[in-house]
Amino acid sequence: MTTERAPASSAAVIILATLATICALYFGRDFFIPIALSILFTGLLRPLVRWLEAARLPTAPAATAVLVVLLGAVALGANALADPVRGWIAKAPQTLNEAEARLRKLRRPFQQITSAAERVESGGQGEGQTASSPPGPGIAVRILGSTTSLVGGIVEVLLLTFLLLASGDLFLQKLVKVLPLRGDKVTAVRIAHEVEAAVSRYMGATALINLGQGVVVALAMWLLHMPSPALWGVLTFFLEFIPYLGAAFMLLALGAVGLGGFDSVGQALLAPGAYLLISTLQNNLVSPIAYGRRLRLNPVAVLVGVLFWWFLWGVPGAFLAVPVIAAAKIMGDHIEGLEAVGEFLAE
């Protein structure tokens, strides 16, 4: 009797611990998101800092130089896109209103069918009045939050990233020092190095793929006479870091702008159709070659992971989902008892 209760009690403890962890990650997202983003950017930028260290530059100045160059490149890009962004924002209300009017015309036959079915079901009685709901917050506020919280989060991530880069391998050395067994020390070092290499390789390959896809999308939008084709290329570069959800947002945005800017529905659907074709070719031809076998993950696990982290942390969670899944796979490959995790997350 005792031996039968032990597995059940241990399973209950694991389930409760998992639920407690999920609740902590959800309610403590303001605390955990900057830390997770800083760790990700640290793993991505660490090879550059090490390269400068090999050139006999101390760690702190090397970290400063890397961040200054990165922020300078971002500032130059933002300055170059400032005018197209302002023009797009100024035209956005009119474009969305025109797209909504076009969609209303397209929905009219379906609404008539629905209304007829409701009248038949209600026995010919009058149509019920629907209560109007108060307007909710704008989509930009729901996705990004207020400007103050966004700027504060960016500053926090930059500061934490700088401190982690400037400290070098201090945290890894401390982790190795507190582990009691030599085998655990070796495993911890191997996992840390493999995770850092995998994340850097994944982010670097994704950046190059997104850059090429952004250029192709910008050219396609220019050929289709879409407004601000360069801006669509930049959006492609950033949104494709979020698997599935980024492409879905691009399709919706291109469809809305196309409906608001072109006369015929067929012409309006050319832009999202071209993007879907480019994205499909990239995912099936370019990505498998660029990532290699070691970075290929189970697509079902990736989709579930993206949706899960999107639910927990929103856009930052969806951005972090694939690096987190890759890190979990590496740990599953090296830690005894987690082999099933590594096998499930593998392609």
N, C-alpha and C positions, 0 to 999 in steps of 0.2 A: 504494500500500500504506500509506503514511504517512497519507494523508488519510482512509483508512478506519479506521485505528486511533485517530485523534484523537477522533471522537465517542464511540467505545466507552470509551476511557479517561476522558473527561470524565463520561460517564454513571456509570461505576464510582466515580469520586470523589464525585459527588453522592449516590449510594446509600450509600457508606460514611459520608459526612458526616451524612446523615439518620439512619442507625442510631446513630452516635456521639452525636448530639444527643438522640435518644430515650432512649438508655441514661443519658446525663447527667441528663436530666429525671427519669427514674425513680429512680435511685440518689441523686440530690441533691434529692429532693422536700422533705426537711425544711428545706433552704435556700431553694428556689425558691418554695414555696407561700406563705410569709408575704410575700415580695416581690410576687408576682403579686396576692394579695388586697389588699395595700396600694395598688398602682397602680390596681386597680379602684375601691376606695373613694375614692381621691384624685380620680379622674375623675368620680365620682358627686357628691362633696361640693365640688368646686372651684367650681361656679357659686354656691353659697351663700357661700363665702369671698369671691368676687369681689363679690357683692352687698353684703356688709359692708364691703369695701374701698371700694366706691363711696360708702358712708355715712361715709367718712373714718376708718375703724377700721384700724389697722395689720394687716399680714398675720398675724403670730404671734398676737396677741389674737383676731383673727377666726377663725383655725383652732382656737384653744382654745375659743372660745364655741360653735362648731359641734359639736365633739366632746363638750363637756360637755352640751349640750342633747340630743344623740343618745344618749349613755350614760344620761342621766336618764330619757329616754323608755323605753329598754330596761329600766332598773331598775324603773320603775313598772309596766310590762307584766309583767315577771317576778314582781313582788310580788303583782300581782292574780291571776296564774295559779298561785301557789305551792300553795294548798290543793287545787285540782282536780288538779294534777300529783301531789301526794303521795297523794291518794286513788286516783288511777288506778294509780300504782306499787304501792300496797298491795294492790289487787285484781288486779293483772296476773298473778301466778302462778296464782291460782285460775281466772281467766278463760282463760288459756292451757291449763291442764289440762283444763278442760271442753271447749274447742275441739278439743284433741287427741283426747279421747275421742269426740267427735262425728265427727271426721274418720276415726277408726279404724273406726267403724261403717259409714261411707260407703265406706271402702276395702275392707271385708271381702269383698264379692262379687268385686271385681277381683283381690284376693289369692287367692281360691279358684280363679279361672280360671287365674291365673299358676302356682299350685302344681300344678294338674292338668296344665298344659302342660309343666312341668318334669319331672313324673313320667313322662309319655309319652315325652319326649325322652330321659330317662335309662334307659328300659326298665323302669320300675317299681321301680327301686332306691330306697333310703331317701333322704330329703331330706338334702342336705349341710348341714353346720353352718357358719354364717358367723361369722367371727372378729369379736369386738367390738372396735371401735376406741376408743382413749382419748378421753375428752371433750375437745373443743377449747375455745378461748376463747369467751366469750359474744359475742353479736352486737354488743352495745354497744361492747365492747372492740375488736372487729374494725373497726367503722365509725368510731368516734371516738377510739380509742386510750385511754391512761390519763388520769386526771384531771390529773395533773401536766403532761403534754405538752400537753393541751388548753388549760389555763390559761396555760401558758408561750407557746403559739402565739398566743392571743388578745392577750396583753400585747405580744408582738412586733409583731403586725399594727397594734395601736393606736399604738404608738410610731412605727413607720415611716410610718403614715398621717399622724400629726401632723407629723413632720419634712418629709414631702413637701408637705403643705398649707402649712406655715409658710415653706417655701422659695420659694413662688410659682412663677414660670416659670423658675427658675434652671437646671434641667436642660435645658429646651428651648433656652434661650439658649446654654448650653454646646454643645449639639449643633449648633446653627446656626453657632456660631463655628468649630468644628473641620471642618465640611464645606468642601471647597475651592472648589466651583463655585457660582455664584449660583443657577443653576437647581436644584441640589440643595438649597440652603437654602430656596428658596421651596416646593419639593415637600415637604420635611420639615415645615415649618410648617403647610402645608395638611393633610398627613396627620395630624399631631398634633391639630390643631383638630377635624378631622372625626371622628377616633377618639374624642376626648373627648366631642364632642357626641353621637355615635351611642351610646356606652356610657351616658352620662347619660340620653339619651332612652329607650333600651331599659330600663334599670333602673327609671327613674321610671314608665314605662308598665306594666312588669311588676308593680311594687309596687302600683299602683292596681288593675290587673286582679286580682291575687292578693287584695287587700283585699276587693274586691267578691265574688270567688268564695268567700273565707273566710266572709263574712257569710251568703251563700246556703247554703253547706254547713252552717254552724252551725244555721241555721233548719231545714234539712231533717233534720239529726240530732235536733233537738229534737222535731220532728213525728213522727219515727220512734221516739222514746223511747230513743235511744242515750244511754249515760252520758257525762257531761261534754261537751255539745255545743259549748260555747265552746272547749274544748281542741281539738276536731276542726277548728274554724274557724282557730285559730292554726296548727295543723300544716299545714293547707292553704296558708295564707299563705306559710310558709317553704319547704315542700317543693315548691311549684309553681315556685320559682326554679330547680329542677333539672328540665329538660325530660324527659319520659317516665319517668325513674326515680322522680321524686317521686310522680307519679300512681300508678305501680305499687306503691310502698310503701304509699300511702294505701289502695288497694284491698285489699292483703293484710291491713293492720291492721284495717280496717273488717270484712273478712270474718272474721278471727279473733275479734274482739270480738263480732260478731254471733252466731257459732256458739257462743260461750261464754255469751252472755246471753239468747238466745231459745230457745224450745222447738222450733219448726219450722225446717227448712232454708230454706223460702221466705221466712219473716220475717227470718231472719238475712241473706239475700242482698239484702234491700231497701236496706240502707245502702250497700254497695258499688255496687249498681245505680244508686242515686240519685246517688252521686258520679260514676260514669262518665257518666251523662246530663248532669250539670252541667258536667263537664270538657269533654265533646264539644261542647256548645253554646258554651261559652266559646272553645274553640280555633277553631271554625268561623265564629262570628258576631262575637264581641267582639274577639279578637286581631287579625284582619286590619284592622279599622277603627282600632284603637288604635295599632298599630305603623306603619301607613302603608306605602307601597310601598318606601321606602328601607331599612326595617328588615326586610323580608321576605327570609328566607334559604331556600335549598334544604332542604326537610325531611329528605331522605336524608342530606345532608351534616351537618345538625344532629345526627341520630341517630348517625351514625358518629362525629362529633366528641365527642358526650357519652360514648359507650362508650369511645372512645380515651382521653379525659382521665380518665374514671372508672378505667380500668385503670392509668393512670400515677399519679394523685394521689388516688384515692378520691372522697369526697364533695366536698372543695374543688375537685377537678378538674372534676367534673360541673357544679358551680356556675359555674366560670369558662369552661366550654366555649363557650357562645353569645357572650359578649363577645370571646373570642379569635377565634372564627370571623368575627364582624363586623369586627374589626380587620384580619384577614387579607384579607377581601373589599375593604375600603377601600384597603389597600396594593396589592392586585392591580389596582384600578381606576386607580391613579395611577403605579405604577412600571412602567417599560418592561421587558418580558420576563415579567411576572407577569400578563398579561391573562387567560390561561387560568384562573388561580386565581380571579380575580374573577368570571369568567363561570360557572365551575362552582359557586361558592358562592351565586350569585344565584338567586332563585326562578325 
